[in-house]
Amino acid sequence: MAVVGIGTDLVDVDRFRQVVDRTPGVLDRLFRPGERARLADRRDPVPGLAARFAAKEAVVKVLGVGLSAVPATDVEVHGGGDVAPFVELHDRAAARAAELGVVRWHLSLTHTDSTAHAVALAES
């Protein structure tokens, strides 16, 4: 296996919360229903959503594109908590990963009340 790329992203949770409060519809543009449902029972889902958004940004950095070229919903983040996070790609993100020869992803997420961070690594 060879490393195709590594991406990282850091999200300010308060700023992310402000965007969500100001424009609630942004959640539909950023997350698939299952992603939102997995966090719905949390007292405060925003830090977890911010970490997943950071993961999406980290993945598209590995793909060498931005969220303007690959919709955020093309990158689906699973797991978290007691389940190791992993990524599932759809549509344009999946096609770009195939072009790069990606066969395996590694994903790490973390957050505090103020900061969310993610690292994505792709292998061929």
Protein Blocks (a to p, Z undefined) as FASTA:
>chain_A
ZZfbdcdddddfklmmmmmmmmmmlmmmmpcfklmmmmmmpmblmlmmmmmmmmmmmmmm
mnopafklmcfklpcceeejjbccddddehjlmmmmmmnopabdcddddddfkbccdddd
ddZZ
